[in-house]
């Protein structure tokens, strides 16, 4: 082999190494992009002037709802299309309340740093607050399954814990 063959072989090795680095960098960049738009939901509970549950989107990217469930004493009501709360409150023996609610629709997108009231319970009779709050709070929980915009991974959140 003469010197021009060594130069050509060296050039080929350098080109292959550069190609490998470019592929590796593309893979790392894609992983970064996916993580940079990863959604994260949290359900916040408040006891100020009643009982309030809020769905908060705290991640860096929007989350697309795939399934929303209300858990009542661990019985699951998945993707309700009508107001489920009268039957739930009746089953819990809760009366004398006013409520407002929102059920996230399947396919809806929740932008980062936004929140939405899931359930807000206020009371007609102020003296029933502690007992009613405790009854509702112990019986009700929420579960939400959602995807990122890349739709490559399903995430799940159950009030109080990652599921």
N, C-alpha and C positions, 0 to 999 in steps of 0.2 A: 504494500500500500504506500502510495506516495503522500505527500503533505496535503494535497487537495482533497484526498479521500478522508483524511483525519478531520479536516476543517468541515467537510460536508457531514460527517458522522457527529461531530460536536454540535453543529447547527441543528441537526435532527433531534438530538438529546435535549438541547435547550428548548426547542419548539415544543416537544412533548411535555417537558416539565412545566412550561408556561401554560399549555393547554390544561394540564392537571390542576394547576393552581387556579385557573379561571373557573373550572368546573366546581372546585371546592369552594371558592369565593361566592359563586352563584348559589350554592346550597346554603351556605351560612347566611347570605343576604335574604334568601327566601324564608328561612327560619326566623330571622329578625323581623321581617315584615309581618309574618303570621303573629308573632308575639306582640308586635306593636299595635295590633288591632284586636287583641283578645278581650272579649267581653267578660264582665264580672258583675253578677247581680247580688244584691243583699236585701233582705227584708227587715226593715227597721220597725220597732214597736215603740209606741209612745202612750203614756197614761195621762197626758195633760187634758183635762176636761173631757174625759171619756177614754176610749180605747181606739187606737189608730195603728193600722199596719200600712207601711209604705214600701213599694218596690223601688229600689234605687239601683240605677245602672252606674257602677263605680269603676268599671274597667276602662281601658284605653280605646276600645272600639265598640261599635254598636253590636247588640245581640239580637238575634232573630228567634222569636218564641216558637218552639216546636210543640210544647205541651205545658198546660197549666193545670194544677190540681189543688183542690182544697181538701185538706185532711181533717176530718172530724172524728176525734177519738180513734185515729188511725184508719178509719174508713175513708176511702178516696173517692172524690168526685172530680173526674177528669174532663177538662174542656167543657164546662157547662155553657149552654147556649141561652139559658133563661136564668132569672134571678133565683139562686138556690137558697138565699139567706132566710126567707120566712120558714121554710121547712127545717133548716138547720137550727134556728133559734127555738122553734117549737120543740124539736127533739131534745134540746138542751134544757127546756123548761124556762127559757129566758123570756120575760115580758117587760113591757114598759120602757122600750128603747126606741130610738130613732137611728137609722143607719143610712149610709151612703156607700156605694161600692163601685169597683171597676174590675172587670175580668179581662186580662190581656188576651187578645185574639191570637189564634195560631197564625203564624206568618207575619205578625206585627214586629216592627223593628223598634228597639229602644236605644236611643242615642246615648253616648257617654255623658256622665254628670247630669242625668235627669232623674226625676222621681215621679211616681204616680201613686196616688192613694188607692190601696187595694180594698180596705174596709175601714170605715170610720163609724164608731158606735158612740152615740150620746144618749143621755138618759132623761126621761120625762120626770122621774122622781129622783132627786139627788141622793136620797138616803139609801137607795138600792145599789149605788156605785160599787162599793168594795166586793160585795157578794157576786154581783153580775160580772164584773170585770174578771174576777178569779175564775168563775165558771167558764166564760168564753175563752179566756187566756189559756186555761189548761186543756181545753178540748180542741182548739183550732190551730192548725198550722198550714203552711203553703209549700208546694213544691213546683219548681219551674225548670223545664228543660229547654235549653237554647243552644244555638250555634253561632259561630262567628261568621263574618261575611265570606271567609274562605270556605265555610261549610265542610271543613275537614274533621271537625271534632265536636262531639256533643258534650255539653256541660250540664250539670244538674245542680240545683241549689234547693235545699230544704231549710225553711226558716230556722236559723240558729246554727246550721252546720252545712258544710259541703257534703253532697251525697254522691 
